[in-house]
C-alpha cells in the first residue's frame, strides 16, 4: 500500500473514531439516567471509572504500553479529581433532578467557564470582545432555558435548581482541570494518562458514595446493570481510545466539534427512549447557548 493510500486509510479511520466519540459520549447521558434508577450517583460513577481504568490499563499493557510513572501520579490524581470527581460527579448528581437532554445542553456551557477561569488565573488569556459577546449570548440562552422552572418554585423548582447548579459545578471542575492540564500536565500518552485519571477519579467518587451512605440504596436490575456496563466499556475505555486516535490524526478544532453533536444526540434519545419533554423554548435556548459557545471558542482561537 502506498504512503498516500495509507494516509487516506488512516484519515478515514480517524473520522470513524471521531464519529464513535460523538455517538458514544452523546448516549452516555441516557445511560446515566437509566443507571440512576437503582444505582446511587457516586457509587455508579466510582464503579464505572475504576472498571474502565482497569480495562483500558490492561489493554495498554497487553499492547506493550507503559503506564505513567509514579512521579506523574500526583498530577494525574489532581486531574482525576477535577475532571471526573467534580466534572462527571456533578453531571451524574445533577441528572437525578433534571432530564438527560437538558443536562447535555447545560454541559455545552463548558466553554464559557473555561475561558472565564483561564482569564482569572495567573498567566491566563484575557477575555476579548468577541468572547464577551459570546458569553453574553450564552448567558441569555441559559436564562431562557431555566427561568420558567426556577420561577415556578416548589419542590420541583428546588430540585431543578439543584440539578442546574450541580451541572454548572461540573463545568467549573472541568474548566479548572483543563487549565491545570495546560499549565502542569502535557501527557505524551493520552490513553495511559486517561486510565490513571479514571482510576483516581473513580476512587474518589467511590469513597464519597460510601461516606454519604449510598451503599444502603444500592441495588441492581438487568436494565441498570446493562446501562452501567455500557458506560464502563463504551463510555469509558472504547470512547477514550477512539478520542485518542481521532486527536492524533485530525485537527483539534475538528475533534472538539463532538461537544456540539453530543447535546443533539442526548436530547433525541431522551425524547424517544425516556419520553423527556423538550419544548420549543428549550430548542431555541439550546441553539442560543451553542451559538454563544461557538463565538467564545472562535474568539479564543
C-alpha positions in Angstrom: 0.0 0.0 0.0 1.4 3.4 -0.9 2.0 6.2 1.6 -0.9 8.2 0.2 -3.2 5.2 0.4 -2.1 4.5 3.9 -2.6 8.1 4.9 -6.1 8.2 3.4 -7.0 4.9 5.2 -5.7 6.4 8.5 -7.7 9.5 8.0 -10.8 7.5 7.3 -10.3 5.5 10.5 -9.8 8.8 12.3 -13.1 10.1 11.1 -14.8 6.8 12.1 -13.2 7.2 15.6 -14.5 10.8 15.8 -18.0 9.6 14.9 -17.8 7.0 17.6 -16.9 9.7 20.1 -19.8 11.8 19.0 -22.3 8.9 19.2 -21.0 7.2 22.4 -20.5 10.3 24.5 -23.8 11.6 23.3 -25.5 8.4 24.5 -23.9 8.4 28.0 -26.4 10.9 29.3 -29.2 8.4 28.6 -27.1 5.6 30.1 -26.5 7.6 33.3 -30.2 8.4 33.6 -31.1 4.7 33.3 -28.4 3.6 35.7 -29.6 6.1 38.3 -32.9 4.2 38.7 -31.2 1.8 41.2 -27.6 2.8 41.5 -26.8 6.0 43.5 -24.7 8.6 41.6 -21.3 8.5 43.2 -21.2 4.7 43.6 -22.3 4.4 40.0 -19.5 6.7 38.8 -17.0 5.1 41.0 -17.7 1.6 39.7 -17.8 2.9 36.1 -14.5 4.7 36.1 -12.5 2.2 38.2 -13.6 -0.6 35.9 -12.9 1.5 32.8 -9.4 2.2 34.1 -8.8 -1.5 34.7 -10.0 -2.4 31.2 -8.1 0.4 29.4 -4.9 -0.1 31.5 -4.9 -3.9 30.9 -5.4 -3.4 27.1 -2.5 -0.9 27.1 -0.2 -3.3 29.0 -1.1 -6.2 26.7 0.0 -4.0 23.7 3.3 -3.2 25.4 2.5 0.3 26.5 3.9 1.6 29.8 1.5 3.4 32.1 2.5 6.8 33.5 5.4 6.7 36.0 4.7 7.2 39.8 6.3 10.7 39.5 3.2 11.7 37.4 0.6 10.2 39.7 0.2 13.3 41.9 -0.7 15.5 38.9 -3.0 12.8 37.5 -4.7 12.5 40.9 -5.5 16.2 40.8 -6.8 15.9 37.3 -8.9 12.9 38.1 -10.5 14.8 41.0 -11.2 17.9 38.9 -12.2 16.4 35.6 -14.0 13.3 36.9 -14.9 13.6 40.6 -16.2 17.1 40.2 -16.7 17.2 36.4 -18.5 13.9 35.9 -19.7 13.6 39.5 -21.6 16.9 39.2 -23.2 15.7 36.0 -24.4 12.4 37.5 -25.6 14.1 40.7 -27.5 16.7 38.6 -29.2 14.1 36.4 -31.1 13.0 39.5 -33.1 16.2 39.2 -33.1 17.2 35.5 -33.6 15.4 32.2 -30.7 13.8 30.4 -31.2 16.1 27.3 -31.3 19.2 29.4 -28.1 18.1 31.2 -26.3 17.7 27.9 -27.4 21.2 26.8 -26.2 22.7 30.1 -22.8 20.9 29.7 -22.5 22.8 26.4 -21.8 25.9 28.6 -18.4 24.5 29.5 -16.5 26.9 27.1 -18.0 29.8 29.0 -16.4 28.6 32.2 -13.2 27.5 30.6 -12.4 31.0 29.2 -13.6 32.7 32.3 -11.5 30.5 34.6 -8.4 30.8 32.4 -8.8 34.6 32.4 -8.8 34.7 36.2 -5.8 32.5 36.7 -2.2 33.8 36.6 -0.8 33.8 33.1 -4.3 33.3 31.6 -5.5 34.8 28.4 -7.6 38.0 28.9 -11.1 38.0 27.5 -11.5 39.6 24.1 -14.6 41.5 22.9 -15.8 38.6 20.8 -15.6 36.2 23.8 -17.5 38.7 26.0 -20.2 38.9 23.3 -20.3 35.0 23.2 -20.6 34.9 27.0 -23.5 37.4 27.0 -25.3 35.4 24.3 -24.8 32.1 26.1 -26.0 33.6 29.4 -29.1 34.8 27.7 -29.7 31.3 26.4 -29.3 29.9 29.9 -31.8 32.4 31.4 -34.3 31.5 28.7 -33.7 27.8 29.4 -34.0 27.7 33.1 -36.1 30.7 34.2 -39.6 29.2 33.9 -38.7 26.2 36.0 -36.9 28.3 38.6 -39.8 30.8 38.7 -42.3 28.0 39.3 -40.7 27.3 42.7 -41.9 24.5 45.0 -40.3 21.1 45.3 -39.9 20.7 41.5 -38.4 24.2 41.2 -35.9 23.5 44.0 -34.9 20.1 42.5 -34.4 21.8 39.1 -32.2 24.4 40.7 -30.1 21.8 42.5 -29.6 19.9 39.2 -28.7 23.0 37.3 -26.2 24.2 39.9 -24.7 20.7 40.1 -24.1 20.6 36.4 -22.6 24.1 36.4 -20.2 23.0 39.2 -19.3 20.1 37.0 -18.5 22.6 34.2 -16.3 24.6 36.6 -14.4 21.5 37.7 -13.8 20.7 34.0 -12.6 24.2 33.4 -10.1 24.1 36.3 -9.0 20.7 35.2 -8.4 21.9 31.7 -6.5 24.9 33.0 -4.4 22.7 35.2 -3.6 20.4 32.3 -2.3 23.3 30.2 -0.1 24.6 33.0 1.2 21.4 34.6 0.4 18.3 32.7 1.0 17.7 29.0 0.7 14.0 28.7 2.6 12.3 25.9 0.5 9.2 26.3 -3.2 10.3 26.3 -4.6 6.8 26.9 -2.2 5.9 29.8 -3.0 9.2 31.4 -6.7 8.8 30.9 -6.6 5.3 32.5 -4.8 6.7 35.6 -7.2 9.7 35.8 -10.2 7.4 35.7 -8.7 5.2 38.4 -8.1 8.1 40.8 -11.3 10.0 40.0 -13.3 6.8 40.3 -11.7 6.0 43.7 -12.6 9.4 45.0 -16.2 9.0 43.9 -16.4 5.5 45.4 -15.2 6.9 48.7 -17.8 9.8 48.6 -20.6 7.3 47.8 -19.6 5.1 50.8 -19.2 8.1 53.1 -22.6 9.5 52.2 -24.4 6.2 52.8 -25.2 5.4 49.2 -24.4 1.7 49.8 -27.7 1.3 51.6 -29.6 2.4 48.5 -27.6 0.3 46.0 -29.4 -2.4 44.0 -29.1 -3.8 40.5 -31.7 -4.7 37.9 -30.9 -6.1 34.4 -31.7 -2.7 32.9 -29.4 -0.7 35.3 -26.7 -3.3 35.2 -26.7 -3.1 31.4 -26.5 0.7 31.5 -23.6 0.6 33.9 -21.8 -2.0 31.7 -22.3 0.3 28.6 -21.0 3.3 30.5 -18.0 1.3 31.6 -16.9 -0.4 28.4 -18.2 2.0 25.7 -18.4 5.4 27.5 -15.1 4.8 29.2 -12.5 2.5 27.6 -13.7 2.5 23.9 -14.6 6.2 23.7 -11.3 7.3 25.2 -9.4 5.1 22.8 -11.4 6.5 19.9 -10.9 10.0 21.1 -7.2 9.5 21.4 -7.0 8.1 17.8 -9.0 11.0 16.4 -7.0 13.5 18.3 -3.8 12.0 16.9 -4.9 12.2 13.2 -7.4 15.1 12.9 -7.2 18.8 13.7 -8.0 19.6 17.4 -10.7 22.1 16.2 -12.4 19.4 14.3 -12.3 16.8 17.1 -13.7 19.4 19.6 -16.9 19.6 17.5 -18.1 16.5 19.3 -19.2 18.8 22.1 -21.8 20.3 19.8 -23.1 16.9 18.5 -23.4 15.3 21.9 -26.4 17.5 23.1 -28.3 16.8 19.9 -27.9 13.0 20.4 -28.7 13.2 24.1 -31.9 15.3 23.5 -33.2 13.0 20.8 -32.6 9.8 22.8 -34.1 11.4 25.9 -37.3 12.2 24.0 -37.5 8.8 22.2 -36.4 6.4 24.9 -37.4 8.2 28.2 -40.2 10.4 26.9 -38.5 13.5 28.2 -40.1 16.8 27.3 -38.2 19.3 25.2 -40.3 22.2 24.2 -39.8 24.9 21.5 -38.4 27.3 24.1 -35.8 24.7 25.1 -34.8 24.2 21.4 -34.4 28.0 21.0 -32.5 28.3 24.2 -30.2 25.4 23.3 -29.5 27.0 19.9 -28.6 30.3 21.6 -26.3 28.6 24.1 -24.5 26.7 21.3 -24.1 29.8 19.2 -22.6 31.6 22.2 -20.2 28.6 22.8 -19.1 28.8 19.1 -18.4 32.5 19.4 -16.4 32.0 22.6 -14.3 29.3 21.0 -13.7 31.3 17.9 -12.7 34.3 20.0 -10.2 32.1 21.9 -8.6 30.7 18.8 
